[in-house]
Structures are given as structure tokens and as C-alpha cells.
């Protein structure tokens, strides 16, 4: 369990680092100012903040198998 939590924390930090390093490229490719691109960081952090309690609720409500099958069904379409 601890290893899973450590890997999840590492992936979250890695995702944020990758997004931050991509901001200059996004600004250049889409020809937008930095203030507009900063909303990507804000949206990313808000989404993470909202999904953490939702994930805790889903884990308490459904089994791991059900969650996996629902997720695969949603993303496979």
C-alpha cells in the first residue's frame, strides 16, 4: 500500500512538472500570453483538489473491480 501511494505521489509531481515545462511551447504554438496559459496550471490544480475527495468516496462506495471496469468502459469509448 505504501509503495502504491509513493508511486502515485511521484506521478502527480511528474505530471505537474511536465505541464510546467510545456507552458512555453504552448504559448508559442497557440500564440497566447502567459496569463492565459497560467489558467492551465490553475485548472490542473483545481481538478486534482476536486478529484481527491471524489476518489475517496468512490473507493468507499464501490469495489476495486467495479471501479476498474467503469474506468475502462469510460475511457475505451
N, C-alpha and C positions, 0 to 999 in steps of 0.2 A: 504494500500500500504506500509506504513512504517513497519507494522508488518511482511509483506512478506519479505521485504528487511532485516529486523533484523534476521528472521529465516534463510534466505539464507546465510547471513554473518556467523551466528553461525555454520551452516552445513559445510561451507567451512573451517572454523577454525577447526572444529571437524574432518573433513576428513584429513587435514594435520597432526593433532596431532596423529590420528590413524596410519597414514602411518609411521610417525617418530618412534612411539613405536614399529612398526612391523619390522623395519630395522634389529635389532639384530637377530630376528628369521629368517628372510630371508637370512641373511649372513650365519647362521648356517645350515639351511636346504639346500641351494643351494651351499654351500661351496665356497663362493666368497668373495673377500676382500671388505673392506669398501669403497674404491674408486669406485668400480663398482656399489655398491648399492647406492652411492650418486647420480648416474645418474637418479635413480628413482625420487628423490626429484626434480632434475633439470627438468626432463621431465614433472613431475606433474605441476610445476610452469609455465613452458613454455606453456603447454596445457591450463591452466587457463588463462594466458595472451592472448593467441590467441582466445580463445572462447568468451571472454567478448565482443570485438568489433563485432564478428560474430553474437553473440546473439542479440546485439543491432540492427544490420542490419536486422536480421530475424524478430524481433519484429516490426520494422517499415514497413517491406515489407508484412508480412502475418498476418492474424488474429490469435488470441489465439487458436481458434478452429482448424484451419488448422495446426498450429504448433503442437498441441497436437496429432492430428490424424497422422501426419507424424512421430512424435517421437514414438508413439505406434506401428505404422506399421514397423518402422525400428527395434525396439527392440523386437518385438514379433516374428520376423522370426528366 
